[in-house]
Amino acid sequence: MTRILMVCLGNICRSPLAHGILESKLPADKFTIDSAGTGNYHIGKLPDHRSIATAKSNGLDISNQRCRQFERSDFDNFDIIYVMDHSNYENVVNLAQTSEDKNKVKLILQDAGLTMPTEVPDPYWGDSEDFEKVYTLLDNACEKIAQRLTN
């Protein structure tokens, strides 16, 4: 079983979308996907209503997810940790205790082989169009990652 964690700042916009998208593309008997935020702002809450609506309009239901904060123990519990931007990368890597921990952390777009943009933009202060753009970006990245992981 390969365990994958998606991480953004608050775990309400980008990482719940990435969680739902990648989960929909991989067999549940071989992969476990979860998400977390580097901040503790929304622990226990649902993803942002715009993320839920965007996922729903694309055939996914992420309304069962609950926000949680990234913890040092996540290095032990996950094989791959995908972060949405450089700030998330630094926040997660700063908690790493070993080089093995640090090597688990990857920028999602970079690992998917996408070069522009280099980061998944945070749509929180935007509108539904911004959430849809983030969804499309993550869907493309997750498709490439799923293809690689299942081949």
ABEGO torsion letter per residue (X at the ends): XBBBBBBBAAGAAAAAAAAAAAAAABBAAABBBBBBBABAAABGBBBBAAAAAAAAAAGBBAAABBBBBBBAAAAAABABBBBABAAAAAAAAAABABAAAAAABBBAAAAAGBAOBABBBBAAABBAAAAAAAAAAAAAAAAAAAAAAAX
